[in-house]
Structures are given as structure tokens and as C-alpha cells.
Amino acid sequence: MDDDHMKLPPQTGIRPQKPVDGAGGRPAPTPTDILFGPSPAPIGMGAMTAAQIAARATSDELQRRLLETPIAAATERTLLVNEGRTMGREFPLPDQTRVFVVANQKGGVGKTTTTVNVAAGLALYGAKILVIDLDPQGNASTALGIDHAEGTPGVYEAVIEGEPLGKLIQPCAEHPGIQVVPATIDLAGAEIELVSLVARESRLKTVLEAYLAETEAAGEKYDYVFIDCPPSLGLLTVNALTAAREVLVPIQSEYYALEGLSQLLRHINMVKSHLNPGLDVSTILLTMYDARTKLAGEVAAEVRGHFKDAVLRTAVPRSVRISEAPSHGQTVLAYDPASAGALSYLEASREIAMRNNA
């Protein structure tokens, strides 16, 4: 991505009361146009009705079943997720492992939710995934049903003590393609302990690269690695940015979404300049999108106007099911495969796979 995409324009901001008017007095674009582009470009499944899903189907029989009743539509959508396919299209697997860091110093924007559900979506299509939970709260571990009680070996041992990742990994029972390095409360003190350690910014990179080389040599290569960051720009986040090759930034579709983004991008630029020249802000995902509000459309238009192709066409809507899933130790794809949240994360996973940057 060009360097000028890594910094926001000086007057970036959202004016909630200003209408989004089209040029030349044309009608304002619809939320679907803002999110997914004007027709006839395909739209993301995250905002699709049953009829629209049916329109993308390749089978006449599938279209008929989707349009018969709401129950039939929900059942068919569940089968689409559980069978690991999106209207018959397969996901390509990367030739080399793609290492993503999911980062945004603003809390509550959907970092952990995005990490676990995109990983689950890719795993449904046969990808082998490693999720590294770098947040001391351990929410990604919870959502994937991984034990992370105090004293459980995890990321702390890898980053602080240099323990090999292979000894710390736990499999995810709900999604067989996912393996997890859990986070425990011990990680809360890691920021202070890292200050005095040698090569403090690259501790995670060292153990991760060693483990990926080991698994590839054994013929067990991972397709994707996702590192879930804490909501801060401390040394843990620096370690994640140094270890990663791509950055996935979830942006909440609300007023404060862009206020801290400039700071995040400056931080990424510093890491890119001094520690990790190959780091690329490759993916931006709009989360908590509410098509009923004008403000959400303005945020989406602002983000898409500046970051252009880095923004996924699919936006994740506000969804009670997405919020409920972690309380059951599940991703939304496992908890309610027919929900709008599950379908949008599945489609976001497909977009990421199709962008194959390896």
C-alpha cells in the first residue's frame, strides 16, 4: 500500500448532521451503494436479504429453496456455512503463511470478534489457522473455547521466557482447523517486564518465525496466523506489529472511529520504518454497521474514500448473536450460522482469501 494511505488527511472527520448528497444534485447514495459500490458490482453477504442471497446462487433449485419461506432461507444459510462454501466458490489457500495482526488502540471496535470469526470462516474452507491471543483479558481464548485460567502456559511464556510455541498450543474443539496460543492474566505484567529485556520489540517475532519454519519443514504449514492485540499501543502491540506481515484494522462505524486512527497509523509507520519494513495495512473492516443511521453511512464513505481498496466490501452489522456467542465459548459461525453476523464474517473471510497477498 502506498505510504500516503498510511496517514489520514489533516481535516479528516465526520459531521453527523451533514447530509451525504450526490454530486450535481443527484440523490444521495444508498447505504448499499456506500458499503458495496454501485450496481452491478456484487454486494457482500453481510447486508443481503434471502432474495439477494438466492440471486447469487448458481443452482435453480437453491434459488427456489431460499425463496420459499423464511425458515427455508435460514436453513439454507446454515447449510452454506456448515458445509464451508459460499455459493459454490472455493477459497484459495496461500502459498506462504499470511501473518495478520488485528490492531486498533480503541477498545470495543471488534478486534477480538473479528479475529476469531475471520479465523473460523477461513477454517471452514480448509485453511489451517494459528490464533495468538496477545490480550491479557484472554477474550479470543474464551471465544474459541480454550482454557486460559491463571497458570496456563501461553503467550506470556513465549514472549517473556522464550518458550517454543509448539509447547503452548491448544486445539480448538469447535473448529478443528484452528490452533490457539492462549493469553492468561500473567500477560498483564508483560509490558513492564519487557522493558528490561534484550530485543524487547521482537520477542514474539523470534518464537513465531522459529515455529512456522519448524511446521513448514514438517509438512504442516499454517495458511494464516492471526494475532489479537490489546487495546493499546504498548510493547505487546509493537511485538505483534513486528512479527506480522499484514495489518487488519477493524473500524467501528461510529463518530469516534477515526479519531484515534491517525495515531494508530503513525505507530504502524514507526514500526515499519525501524523494525518491520514489509508491514502492510492490507485490510480494513467496518464493524457494528447500522444501515438505519446516516452517520454509519458517512463513516463508511469517509473510510472508503481514503483507504479505497484496502477496505473490505463486506461490513459487519450490529448483531445480538455476535455479542451472545462468546458467552457460550463459541464464534458466531458456530453459535448461529444462519445469522447476519455469521454470513458477513464468512463473506469477509472469503474476501481476505481472494486477496491472497502471499
Disulfide bonds with the S-S distance in Angstrom:
none
